[in-house]
Amino acid sequence: MNDALKEVLTLCKNGQWKKLFAGETDNTLIQFFRYCFVGGLAFLVDFAVSWLLFRFAFDETASLAWIANSLSFIAGLAVNFVISTCWIFRRSNVKSKLAEFLSFAAIGAVGLLITAGITQLFALWLSASAPHLFQIIAKLTATAVSFLWNFFARKQLLYSRKKN
């Protein structure tokens, strides 16, 4: 059993739940646990902004959908960045906050491309055999893969401690 898992199990066994939610940590499992909450909140912000834009600013035509979805993605990304850097990843490998945000956003954009690619592949593979299920299966798979990409890419590329 690795050290990260041992630490989490010890915290749970001793009822030290607060340490799962508060304080600085380099434990990847605790960071991942916290990132699940952050990712969920960012998704809700993305979804809510998208809904509000379609409800009050845009009609639901395809020609304007990309604007609403882009703006909602940026809102979710901003929430994810702020909370992630305050609660999960406190020490960046990047010196400038602007460069950190742009790197964070670039990783998120790759995650968005992963989501689009996976849903498109599933549409090609499954739409003929299971037209009503493919969207759900595609979205769940794409969301999981993109979520894992975003967390681990950000952890390794932006927030891993450099050993001297």
N, C-alpha and C positions, 0 to 999 in steps of 0.2 A: 504494500500500500504506500502511495507516495505521501510526502509531507503535507501537501495542500489538503488532501482528503483527510489525513489524520487530524489536522488542525480543525477542519470543519466538524468532524465527528466528535472531537473533544469539546468544542464549543456547544454543540447540540446536547451531548451527554451531560454536561455541567450546567445546562440551562442558561448559557451566556448568549442569549439571542441578540442582545443589543450589539454585540461585536460583528454579527452578520450584516447589520445595517449601518453602524456608525464607526467612525475612525478610519484612519488611513491603513491600507493593506496592500501587500503585493501578492496575496494569495489569489491565484487565478480563479479558483472555484468561487470564492466570495465575490470577486469582481464580476464573474459571469452571473452569479445569482442577482447581484445588484443591477447588472446590465439588462436582465430580463424585465425588471420594473421600468427602467429607463426606456428601453425599446418599446414596451407596451404603452407608456405615456406618449412617446414620440409618435407612435402609430395613431393614438387617439387624437392628438393634435393635428396630424396630417389629415386624418379622416374628417375631423370636425371643420377644419379650414376649407377642405374640398367641398364638403356639404354646404357650408355657408356661402361659398363663392358661387356654387351652382344655384343655390336657393335665391340669393339676393343680387348677385352681380352678373352672372352669365346665364345664358340659357344652356340647355344640355346638348347643344349641337357639337358634333365632333370637331368642328373647326376651332372652337374655343376651349375644348376640354383640356388640351395640352397646357394652356395658360393656367387654368385653375389647378390642375394636377401639379404643375411645376411650382406654383406658389405654395401649395399645401406641402409639397415635398420639402421646400426650403424652410417652412415653418417647423415641420417635424425635425428636420436636421438641426436647426438652431436650438430647439429644446433639447435634443439629444446631446449636442455639443456642450451646452451650458451645464446640464446636470451631470453628464459624464465627467467633465473636467473638475467639477466641484465635489463629486461624491465618489467616483470610481477611480479615475486615473488622475492623480494630482501632480505627477511629475512628468512633464513632456520632454522628449528628446529634441524638440524644436525650440529654438530660442525666442522667436517672435510669436505672439498670440495670433497675428494675422496668418502667418505661415502655418501655424498649428491648425487653425480653422480651415484653411484652404486644403491642407493635407487630409484633415478629417472629412471634409466635404468630398474630396476626390475619391477617398475610400468608399464613401456613401454612394457616389455616382457609379462606381464599379459595381456596388451591391445592387443598384437600380438596374444596371445593364444585365447583371446575372438574373435578376427577377424577370426582366423582359425576355431574355433568351430562353430561360426555362419554360416560361408560360407559352412562348411561341413553339418550342419543341413539343411540348405536351399537346398543344393545339394540333400540330401536324400528326402526331402519333395517335392520339386518343379521340380526336373529335369525330372520326367516322364510326368508331366502335362504341363510344360512350359519350355522346354529345352533351349530355346534361351534367355528367360527372367530371369531365375533363377540366373544367374551369376550377372547380373546388380542389381537385387533386393537384392541378398545376399550381394554383396559388399557395396551397399549404406547403408543397415541396419547395417552391421558389422562395417563399418567406423564410422557411427554415434554413435553406442554404445561404441566402443573403444575410440573414441574421448572424449565422456562424462566421461568414466571411467578414462582416463588419466588425464583430467583436475581436476576432483573432488577428485580423489585419491591423486594426487600431492598436491592440495590445502590443503586438510585435514591432510594428513600424513606428508608432508614435510614443508609446508609453512603457517600453521595456527598459529596465535599468541597464545601462551600458556598464560592462565590467572593465575596469582599467587594469 
